[in-house]
Amino acid sequence: MPRPKVLVIDDEPDYLRIAARIAAKVGCAVLTAPTAIEGVELAQKVLPSLILLDVGLPDISGFEAARRLRRLPALAAVPIIFFTVRSELDMVSEGLKLGAAGYVLKPFDPDELLRRIKAAVFPA
C-alpha cells in the first residue's frame, strides 16, 4: 500500500521543515510548496491525502487556496488543516466553513500537529 501523501503549503521555511518532519514521522510522504498557487497546482498533480495549509500566504490567502481546492472534484474531500498565527474567532470560523479538518495555531505544539495528522490520514 502506498504511503499517504501530505502537502505542506507555507511561506515560512522553518514551519515547512517542522511540519514536513512531523508528517514524515508518522510514515507519510511529504511534498511542500512556498505559495498557495504553487500548492494548488502541486495538489492537482499529486492528489495528497492531507493538506497542511498556512492562512497568511504571500500570493493568495490559504482560505482562497482552500476554495480553489474544494472546486476541484479530485480534491474536494481532501482534509485540510489550517495553520496560522492569527486566532480570531472569525478566522477559525472561516476555516471551518471551508470544511477544515483542523485549525492549528503557530507556533504549534509538534505533538498536537502529529495527533491531528494521524487523525486525518489514519482515521480510526
Rosetta blueprint (number, residue, H / E / L):
1 M L
2 P L
3 R L
4 P L
5 K E
6 V E
7 L E
8 V E
9 I E
10 D L
11 D L
12 E L
13 P H
14 D H
15 Y H
16 L H
17 R H
18 I H
19 A H
20 A H
21 R H
22 I H
23 A H
24 A H
25 K H
26 V L
27 G L
28 C L
29 A E
30 V E
31 L E
32 T E
33 A E
34 P L
35 T L
36 A H
37 I H
38 E H
39 G H
40 V H
41 E H
42 L H
43 A H
44 Q H
45 K H
46 V H
47 L L
48 P L
49 S L
50 L E
51 I E
52 L E
53 L E
54 D E
55 V L
56 G L
57 L L
58 P L
59 D L
60 I L
61 S L
62 G H
63 F H
64 E H
65 A H
66 A H
67 R H
68 R H
69 L H
70 R H
71 R L
72 L L
73 P L
74 A L
75 L L
76 A L
77 A L
78 V L
79 P L
80 I E
81 I E
82 F E
83 F E
84 T E
85 V L
86 R L
87 S L
88 E L
89 L H
90 D H
91 M H
92 V H
93 S H
94 E H
95 G H
96 L H
97 K H
98 L L
99 G L
100 A L
101 A L
102 G E
103 Y E
104 V E
105 L E
106 K L
107 P L
108 F L
109 D L
110 P H
111 D H
112 E H
113 L H
114 L H
115 R H
116 R H
117 I H
118 K H
119 A H
120 A H
121 V H
122 F L
123 P L
124 A L
